[in-house]
Amino acid sequence: MSIDRREFLAGTCALAAGSIFGAGRSAFAAVQKPLGDGSVTALSDGYMSFPPNFMYPAVADETLDALLARHNLPTDRMEPPCNLTLFRSGERTVLFDVGGGSQFLPTTGKLPEALDAIDLAPQDVTDIIFTHAHPDHLWGLLDDFDELFFSDANYYISEPEWQFWTDPETVNNVRDDQQGLAVGSKRRLEALADRITLFQPESEILSGIYAHDTSGHTPGHCSFELNNGTDQLLVLGDALAHPFITFEHPEWPFAQDVDAEHAIITRKRLLDFVSSRQMDLMGYHLPYPGFGRAERNDTAYRFVTK
Ligand SMILES: [Zn+2]
């Protein structure tokens, strides 16, 4: 890549980091910050685009529209960005999730360009840890020839997440509109069968990386606490997915949650946990690049970019 293009990207990142939504449109970009003696980098895989009532069908349209309008967001589309986290420390280069790949949505699957933008080759990624197995997080696993895109990495996913998506009955038990994704995720996980490490939630997976049980969105969804020196960051995955709805109304059912009731309990517990500890957060679908904190006031939580 030429220096000019790198400088252009750096400028684009600075702008993207300053805006609140629609920033996912910066298709390939990277924002890096230190974490102890290492670093974390937000890598954009692109963005998704859905009507709001597709995401929150249980919420009255007027109620949903009013909240979005109050935050100057469009009421006809939601365009959540997809922000991957790269954690580098010592010999390790750890990537959380792998993006949507080329067979999910035309607006996702930009991770290869983001890696190119930071001059990181796929074979230099030592470890890949999945928050969960939804397509926007997993389907970038295979390239167009069905080969592993990250050929040399060690792979990790929670045992309950693996059991759910590889169970032949799951495709019959999910909603009709989820069957295609269940088939696709099962096929991709099976490509990892002989090389993936399964871990239990609420355990340390690698040195300085602890898996918190944030199930509900999916049965084995985990968020990962990174500790390096005195610095700390929680990689949320989809446990807190919208910068306003999730923080103001964690009790609103989210259509993509496999277990809506359990996901609501998890969101409330997690918001209390991260706000009381003032933890730095990284959200997969929070405004690009996804870094921030949860603040609590008398009646609700608020996402603050950081
Ligand atoms: Zn997601």
Residues whose N, C-alpha, C, O or C-beta is under 5 A from the ligand:
A	BS01	ZN	D136 D238
